Amino acid sequence: MDLGLKDQVVLITGASRGLGYAAVEAFAAEGARLAICSHSAAIESAAEAVRRNYSRPVLAMQADLTRQEDIEGFVAAAAEAYGQIDILVANAGGPRPGNFLEVRASDWEDAFRLTLMSAVHLCYAVAWRMLAQGSGSIVASQSYLVKQPAENLVLSNTIRPAVVGLMKSLANEFGPKGIRVNSIHPGWTSTERVVLLFEDRARRAGTTPEVEAEKILRTVPLGRMATVEEYGRTVAWLASPAASFIHGHALFLDGGIVQAPL
């Protein structure tokens, strides 16, 4: 299927590895022009890999998503380089693990800036440009935790649902003006962050990461974790013109782990 992404300008944050980089590869394979950022200097290596493997233009910047000025600088640089912004994939990783009595007030503030305010500032930065074009697509990457909280992740469990509320609100406001807004919510996916979460669970339970991974897999009806490639293909489709009537939707890429009724 042609997703209609040829030469579309796609901004992806948190893009040096994991889910963010999987999205970068998926959009590059569809012929998009890319602007990517990460807090890590590894973002340039990620960009070089895409240029080498897909022969697509990539603007890469190091940016801290907890800093409004970094976000605005990244979006402005992308707009100057390409003259338009068609798609934003707002991805920011996740807050630190921990139960309520383990995290500090400063952890809440850090998580708020990283998870919610990064999405707010990114949407502010792209919205007026998309409104001027009369078109655009925004996808916020969050987690299945917005419907089914997990142990030892109180910060994610609490703050991620606020991003869904933001996306639903923007869908109502921007839909009539030609901008689609959605969110994607992966379940357990094979990334470095998931490895760290299994290690944290193992430390708490006195087991091993392998034992903790097996516990998780028993809760997934498909019996496995997602691959990053599955995430990349799905977010590219959701953001693309091929999903032109999908709007205000929270798509769960979770292998059936969320059991809550609609």
N, C-alpha and C positions, 0 to 999 in steps of 0.2 A: 504494500500500500504506500502510495506517495502521500506523505503527511502535509505537503504544501509548505515546507520549511526552507526551500531553496532561497538563499540570500536573505532570509529573515535575520534581524539583529537580535540576538539572545543574550541577556545578562544573567549570569549564574554566580551566586555568592557561595562561599565555603567550598570552593571548587578544586582545591589542590589534591584531594583524595576522597575515598569513600563514596557516599551517595552523590556528592556534588560533582566529583570527577566522572562518575558514571553518567550523570546527566550531560556533562560536557561532551563525552564521546558519542552519546546517542544523538545529540543535536548536530554535531560535526558530521556524523555519518549521513545525516539528512541534508547536508549542504548549507547549514546555517553559518552566519558570521557571528563570532563570539566575543564577548567581553566577560572576563572571569576575574574573580578576586579571592583572596584568602588572607588570613592574618600571618600565614607562613610564607617564608621566602621560597618555598617549594612550588609556589604558583607558577613561576617562570619555567620550571622544568615540566610542569603539567602542560603549559602552553606549547612548549617546544615539541612535546610528544604528539600533541594534536596537529600541529603544523606538519610534522614529519609523516604521520600516519594517515591524515585526511586531507592535507593540502588546503586547509581552510584558514582564513584570516582570524587571528586571535589577539585581542588586546588583553594583556595580563597586568594586574596591579596588586600590590600588597596593601591590604586595608583591614582595619580592626572594626568589626561590625558593631562594637559597643560604642564607637565614636561617630557621632552624627557627621562631623566634618569629613571623615574618611569615606563614609557612604556617599555624601554629596559629591565629593571629588571623583569617586569611581564612576558614578552615573554621568557626571558632566563630561568626563574624559571619553566615555563610550559614545555619548551623543555627539561630541565634537569629531570623533574618529569616523563615525559611520553616518551621521546626519539623521538618524532615526533610532527609535527603540521600539521593537515589536513585542518582545516577550521578556518578562522578569521571572526568574525562578529564585525565590527568596529562601535560601537554605543557610542555617547557622549552627549546625551541630546541636549539641544538647548541654544542659546544665550539669553540674557535678551530681553524682549519686549521693544518697543519704536519706535517712529518716528525719522526721521533724525535729527530734531532740538532738540530732547530730549536726544539723546545718545551722549556720549563724545568720544573723540579720544581714551581714555583708554578702553572704551567699545568695540570699533572696534578691538583694539589689543587683548583684552581678547577673543572676539568671533573668531578671526582669529586663535589664538592658540588652542582654544577648538574644533572648528568645522573643520577647514582645516588641521592644523599642526598635530593634534592628528591622523588623518587618514594617513597623510604622514609618521609620525614616526612609526605607527603600521605596515604599509606596508613595510617600510624599514626593520623593525625588523623580520618580518616573511618571506619576499620574498626569501632571500638567503637560508633559511632552506627548503622552498618549492621547490626551484630550484634544490637543492641537491637531493631531493626526486624524482623530476620529476613529481610532482603532488601537487594539493592544490586547495582551493576554498576561495575566498575573497568576502565578501558582506559588502558594506558600507550602513549603515542605515541613511537615510536623511529625506526628507519630500516632499510632493507634491508641496511645495512652489518653488521648482526649476523650475516649469513650470507655476505656477499661484500664484504670490505674494499676500500676505495677508496684511491687514491693521495692522499698529503698530508693524510690525516685520521686520524692514528694515535690521537688522543685518542678520537674517536668510535668507531673500529674496536675499541678496547680496552674502553671503559667501557660502551657501550650493551648488549653481550651480558649484562652483569651485571644489567641491568634485566629482561631476559627471564627470567633465572634467578629473580629475585624474583617476577615475575608467575606463573611456573610453580609456585613454592613456595606462594604465596598461593592459587592455584587449588586445590591439594590441601588446604590448611588450611581455606579459607573455603567451598569448594563445598558440603560437607555442611551448612553453616549458612545456605545460601540466597543467598550472594554469588557472582556470576559475576566472573571475572577473565580478561582477555585483553590482547593487545597488538596494535598496528597498526604496520606498517613501510612507510611510503611510500618509493618510489624518487625519481627526479628529478621534481620538481614545480615549477611556475612560481611561485616566491616570491622575496622580496628576498634571503634567505640564499643561494639558488641563484645569483642574479646575482653576489653577492660571491664565491662559490666559483669561478665561471667567470672572474671578474676575477683571482683569485689564481692559477688555473691558467695563464691567459694570461701573467701576469707571469713565472711560472716558465719557461714554454715559449717566451717571446718571440713570442707570436702575438696573437690578439685573443679577446675573450670569445665572439664569434660562431663562430670556428673551434673553440674548445673545446666549445661547445654542440653543434656538428655532430658532433664526435667522440663525444660522449655519446649522441646520438640514434642513431648507427649501432650502438650496443650494445643498444638497446631494441627487442625484437621488434615492438612496436606502432608504432615509428617516431616517437614523440613523447613529450613530457613529460606528466605528469598535470596537470590543472587543480586549483586549490584547491577548487573546487566538488565535484569527484569525491571528493577526500579528505573533505570535510565530510559528504557523503551517506553515505560508507562508514563513517566512525567513528560517526555517529548510528545507523546500522543495527546495527553491532556492539555498541554499548552498550545498545540498546533491547530491550524485551520481544519484538520480532519475531525476535531472534536468541537465543531463550531456551535453546536447547540447545547453543550455541557457548560452550565453556568451556575455559580453559587453552590457548587457541589463539593462535598468532602469525600474523596475517593480513598477507600481503605485497601491497601496492598499488603494484606496480612495473612494470607493463606487460610482465612476463616477463623482466626483466633478470637476476634471480637464476637461474642455471643449475644450481646444486647439486641433486643428487637428494634426495628426501625421506629 
